[in-house]
Every structure is written in C-alpha cells, then in structure tokens.
Amino acid sequence: MSSFDYRKPLRAINFICNAPQAKAVSLVGDFNHWNPASHPMKQMPDHSWLLTVELKHGHHRYAFLVDGVLTLDPRAQGITRSDKGERVSLVPVS
C-alpha cells in the first residue's frame, strides 16, 4: 500500500503590508482564529512589513492589524466580511 497523501499541499503565500510608520503589524485571519499573536510580521529595509504563511487550498479571509487597527490589504483579490461583520481581505489559494 502506498502512503501517498492525496490532500492538497500547503502553498506559501507572501503577505506584504505597506505601513512604514507602524510600530507593530500582524497578520490575522480565519487561518489563525484572528489571533494577533499568531503571525507577527517582520519589517523590511524598505519599511514595508512581510510575512510568508503556508495556507491550505481554498479562500481565506484576512487583514493586517497595524498598531491595533484592522486594515484591509490593497493588493487583495477581493473584500468580504468577517464573522463580526468587519470588512476584511480575501485571498484565494489553489
């Protein structure tokens, strides 16, 4: 018997937030239960914030938490609503 796994593999997705004045930025979304401590972002030399996250196939809702303020991603594929009714970004992963 083969132990091959037919489930879709995870895909590495780069999230970039342009918030040069921010003190702290984290990525929140349905993939981390909207927990700001789960995915802190790193500030790059150009002052943008970067994080690579491996996500499963499907559509994921997310936003950036910039100094505590929920912020949409201008590069997102779309905009939807969180379970709390907040406007959040959407990323498809295939």
C-alpha angles and dihedrals in degrees: 000000000000119000091207112146112225094191115111112267122240116266124216110236122190115220116196124187120189103211106130095172095049121116094202135009128183134178115238127182149129088287092065100029090254089289111158092202094059101070115022111180126229122234113235128213089262088056094247117124122240137191131165115208129182109229134184124244113281140055119313128196116217147149139187119254102214111189087330096313119118105235131187121232110243088204093055122125090232149338126251137154132270122229086266091056095252119143108253138169126260129218123187116212121195 
